[in-house]
């Protein structure tokens, strides 16, 4: 035991160590084979620990990190005792790597532990990029990285060359960057990292010291003009065009705009038939709103702005980025001429390593209707504890003036978590561009949970949770009281069993609901099946929901998925079937389709696309992806990206202490 504790302490200490910024004179070849000589100038470090517990693992890794004026260079050599079970399905650029073995370099050029970029790769060299603040998956805008990998007799290796130009940088000159390395180990179904930062230990993030950041490259404006044409049974001949554009105002601020955006041909999420007393919103999928989306987020449970409220616009413009090292700014305006105008602004100021203050404002105008909403929030973390508070106000020409206030605290460390929150919302609180599903109540909510790794009885992981809330109307009358219990058990073969029960008095009803779900193997995004069942009484009527879903990859190029749900409630029965398929025809070509059958109505579409690479993109779409029933439609869309040079970017090196 003493040896384990000592090793654990050493790993934690290693996570706090600095790695010297060493500039390469000769860049390494990115071919997936780590040559000791070509990486000899780079800094090297090693070791991995469990992300949740901090315990070291024997199947660890060795890493190399370096740079030059144009690129960051990263390499990883990872140990796996069963290399034949390494998962490496993806092979393309900028794709999701969930379900693959992968390694991720997390990098914050500002050194403030709040603006991390993530660069991931799998053993086949497939890559995924997540830029701080959010960015749409357009290669001309997102940028790309050169990656390569290979499976070896003892595990696998990967190398990456990452352009400085795809990241926001604090200006040229020497800086101390913060970083970490994460390994998603598919066979273990666990995530490991080099620097243990669990339980709020952000000070353990590695320091990459003395890195000389490059001068900013030439400023360009990236243009994505598009045109689509074809036939639609409702509109007959279809002809439309538009323009998306992006440029860097400074080395830390971006401008993104769209004129007559194409929302028609973007596949939206299909919501399940699950019962809810409150409105549900589908996930956002439109590129304009994904760009810099994190700069406009407020509270998660009652935000004053959700982009799904904006159905369409004629022209939109947003500016977002860092005003200085400690201040993030986002401003957006979307105009539908003659109908409505939506203006959003937000500022976040860091006042400590894990402390920040947020201020946001939303203004919605349409003929005869005006709505303004404001938000003030704070967040403060100390070790495994986190404190937060929000106050929101709305002013509406119809509903009047309303407000919402919530205060809370949470804790997470080594699988143990709890949260306690108090909230109060007045009857007239109405953010028309936001999401406030319930008003006129106050009270407390809380949750407690414990999740542990285990090696007994063939298990891998088990846990349980308890949640409750006690809400009443502002006049003192009863509103909602609930207690819920849930358990989760995962076996080593990936079988996962979840069960739950909730008892809620949603006055005047007494709801009692049971849930059970079984899936195998958990988390596999290529081959998995799941069965779910929910039954009980809701709103004074019996409720029953049964669902089946599957993911299947019969070949390395073809992915199939499907789901079936049946719901019975208030003497009515509903069903929904969703089937989808995607066939890769190469690194940048694919054929995909989706069919949705719901209560006798059927819709479907089929699309060929050549996209995801540089140069012109082509889309041929049969059917309307988002119609309720099938429409005879044939659309050809062409996007031709190009760039215009605007000279040197303006460099504003605003560095503040604190």
Secondary structure, DSSP 8 states (H G I E B T S, - for coil): -HHHHHHHHHHHHHHH-EEE--B-SS----SS---TTTTTTSEEEE--EETTT--B-SS-EEEEEEE-SSEEEEEEEEE-TTGGG------SSS---TTS-EEEEEEETTSSSS--EEEEEETT--EEEE-TT---S-HHHH--EEEEEEE-SSEEEEEEEEEGGGS----SEEEEEEEEEEEEETTTTEEEESS--GGG-GGGSEEEEEEEE----EEEEEEEEEEEEEEETTTEEEEEEEEEEEEESBSSEEEEEEES---TTS----------SS--------HHHHTTGGGG---SSS-S--GGG----SEEEEEEEEEETTEEEEEEEEEETTTEEEEEEEEEEEEETTEEEEEEEEEEEETTEEEEEEEEEEEEEETTEEEEEEEEEEEETTTEEEEEEEEEEEEEETTEEEEEEEEEE-TT---TTS-----SEEEEEEEEEEEEE--GGGEEEEEEEEEEEEEE-TTS-EEEEEEEEEEEEEETTS-EEEEEEEEEEETTEEEEEEEEEEEESTT-SSSEEEEEEEEEEETTEEEEEEEEEEEEEEETTEEEEEEEEEEEETTEEEEEEEEEEEEE-SSSEEEEEEEEEETTEEEEEEEEEE-SSSS-EEEEEES-TT-SS---EEEEEEEEEEEEEEEE-B--------
